[in-house]
Amino acid sequence: MGVTHGKKSEHHHQISPTRSRTPLKGTASAHTGLLSDQDGEQGQRAEDQEQGKSGGSPPQPESQEEGRDLIIQPKKRLNLVRVSKSHQELHRELRMTHKRGPCLDVKPELQRVLEQRNWEQGMKQRREAEEEKKNRSPLQQELLKRHQRLEELERELKAQQEGLQSSPEFIRVKESLRRTTILDLGEKVV
């Protein structure tokens, strides 16, 4: 019989009268000397049937029970992730949010922190821009105005060129002919 795992039942310590108490001779296994004759085997079968009905496991020899007590039972190893404090806090927060139910106004902590940081950065940039406007000298202001006017003129020229390029070729040729005739008339008058 092999080693069984689980709870020990009370009938393990009782010895049946059908087993022989004679020591084993030679190199035979422990099971061969347990039963002396066929009557012992029939008695063992009857005990097995009774234990099968009661749900218990068959009795084991005393030597195996003593050996089991000497065996070191392994302990279950701890899961370091579950033991960690951060995991426990996260699990606690998840349980609380699950109990509370879905709240539409409540945002996760990470999202709140991110939005707060973005808002603070935007405010900081606005303040810096306002300070730059206040601290500009009149010369810098004039240079900035001229630069803005030049950019507007460049945008208008690009828009005109794009408008001409998108128009058909014969219209562009006709406009260039008009310009030449106007220039020719201006030269004749002079």
Buried (B, 14 or more C-beta within 10 A) or exposed (E): EEEEEEEEEEBBEEEBEBBEEEEEEEEEEEEEBBBEEEEBEEBBEEBEEEBEEEEBBEBBBEEBBEEBEEEEEEEEEEEEEEEEEEEEEEEEEEEEEEEEEEEEEEEEEEEEEEEEEEEEEEEEEEEEEEEEEEEEEEEEEEEEEEEEEEEEEEEEEEEEEEEEEEEEEEEEEEEEEEEEEEEEEEEEEE
